[in-house]
Amino acid sequence: MRAGYQYRNVTVFLFAVFLVFGCASVFDGVKMNKFTDTSKSYGEALAWSRFETANLYRKPELAEKEKPDFEWLRNIKVTQYDIKDLSVSEDSMRVVQEAEIAYYHRDKMIVKTLRDEQVWEFDTRDRQWYLTTRLPDFP
């Protein structure tokens, strides 16, 4: 009788451990899916040269404090946006992503390419990913 009771306790304990780690794993999966969607939408905003929209993906206090020169950016046309590298922190709260962006100045018509390192952080309060770096410079 005693062995059966111990077996039941061990089973309940293991189930609880798997449940806790399983939920954390599911949460990380949902969080990373949200990152994929957010990053894709940000990339689409850049690809369509919608810089004011792209700026909304930044942390709100940074987006307001460090506004890009949108008037100057109207001269920029992005022709290609590709993610080249991505690394996720151990706790899945921070992603560093490198994008390659081809663009031209509308008045010069010379295609240039730049590498843009983006740092994204997950805000647990808003349950949202925010870009913590500036929009790319287009020299």
N, C-alpha and C positions, 0 to 999 in steps of 0.2 A: 504494500500500500504506500509506503513511504517513497519508494523509487518512482512510482507513477506521479506522485505529487511533485517531486523534484524535476521530473521530466517536463511536467506541465509548466512549472515556473521558468525553466530554461527556455521552453518554447515561447512563452509569453514575452520573456525578456528579449529573445532574438527577434521576435516579431516587432516589438517596440523599437528596437535599434534599426531594423530594416525600414520601418515606417518613417522614422525621423530622417534617416539618410536618404531614403527614397523621396520624401517630400522636398528636402533640400535640393536633390538632384532635379526634380521636376521644376522647382522654382528657378534653378539655374538655366534649365532648358527654355522655360518661358521667357526669362530675362534675355537670353541670347537670341531667341527668335525676335523679340522686341528690338534688340540691337540691329539685327539684320534688316528689319523693316525700316527702322529709323535711318540707318546708314544708306540704304537704297534710296529712300526719299530725299535725303540730303544730296546724294550724288545726282539724282534726277534734277533737283533744283539747280545745281551747278551746271549740269549738262545743257539745260535750257537757258543758262545765263540769268537765272532768277535769283540774283544775289540778295535781295531783301528777304525773300523766302528762306534762302539758305542761312541767313543770319539768325533766323528764328530758332534754328536747331542748337544755337549756342546757349550756354548758361545764361538765364535772363539778365543777371546783373552785368555780365560781360557784354552781352549783346547790346545793352543800353549804354554802357559806359564807353565801350570801344567800337563805336559804329564805323564801318568802312565808308569810304567816299563813294556812295552809290551813284552819284553823278558821273564820276570818272569811270566806274565799272560798267556803265551803259555802253562804253566803247569796246568792251571785251566780249568776244564771242567764243564760247567753249565748243570745241569740235569733238573732243573725246575725253572720257572720264573712266579710268580703270583702276581697280584696287589691285595693288601689287604685293602687299604684305600686310599681315595682321597678327597681333599678339594679344592674348587675353591674360590678365593677372590671375593669380591662383584663386582669389576669392571671387572672380568674375564680376568685379565692380569697376574695372578699368580696361579699356581697349585702346591700344595704339595701332593705328591703321595708316598705311602709306598708300597714297593714290598718285597716279600719273595723269596729268591733265594736259591735253593739247588745246591751244587757244590761239587767237590772233586779235590784234587791235584792229578795229574796223577801219581806221584811217591808214594803217600800214600794210595790211593784208599779207603779213609774214607769219606763218605758223610757227609757234614756239611750244616747247614742252617744259613742264616743271614737275617736280616731286613735292607733294604736300603731305607732311606728317600731321595727322589728326590724333588728338587725344580725347577720348570719350569717357565720361564717368556716369555711373548709374546713381540717380538720386532716389534713395529709398523712400523719402517723404512723398515725392511726386510720382514715384514708380516710372521714371522716365530717363532716357539716355540724353545727355547733353554734351555738346562739343565744347571743350574748354580752351581750345586754341582758336586763333583768328581765322578768318576766311583766307584763302590763299592770296599771296601777293602775285600780281601779274606784271612782272617787270617789262 
